Amino acid sequence: MTQMPDDGSGKKEDGAGPDGAGENDMADAIHPYDLRADLTSDGAAPVDANSMVSKAESASGFLKALSHEGRLMILCHLSTGEKTVTELENLLSSRQAAVSQQLARLRLEGLVSHRREGKAIYYSLADDRARRMIELVYDMFCSPA
């Protein structure tokens, strides 16, 4: 076998690093955020990877629903109490079609509920998580310093 000159990289001819571990050995190492790893160090039961993925998907959908400026504004207004679509139109200075579209997305995500009274449709927050998130966003971005 021919010896390669040392190029200063610390790699050996066989692809192993200076500590003797091969590059392929690193692929077998457990990353700290690996969902397959036992994520608890206090002796509690390990977190189920499928459950964690499901919860991450749920959180992602929730945050996506909040990530639109119009939907966020609707939730802010609804956090002060029930509003009709017309009231939301006026508060947002937006057309009925745009407000209805955003309300439909919020309904789909289960963040708002509605009730009909005659011709008026009233909307309110349906999920306490949305109320808590709006309060947090208000504290972080809107409250006086």
Buried (B, 14 or more C-beta within 10 A) or exposed (E): EEEEEEEEEEBBEEEBBEEEEEEEEEEEEEEEEEBEEEBEEEEEEEBEEEEEEEEEEEEEEBEEBBEEEBBBBBBBBBBEEEBBBEBBBEBBEBEEEEBBEBBEBBBEBBBBBBEEEEEEBBBEBBBEBBBEBBEEBEEEEEEEE
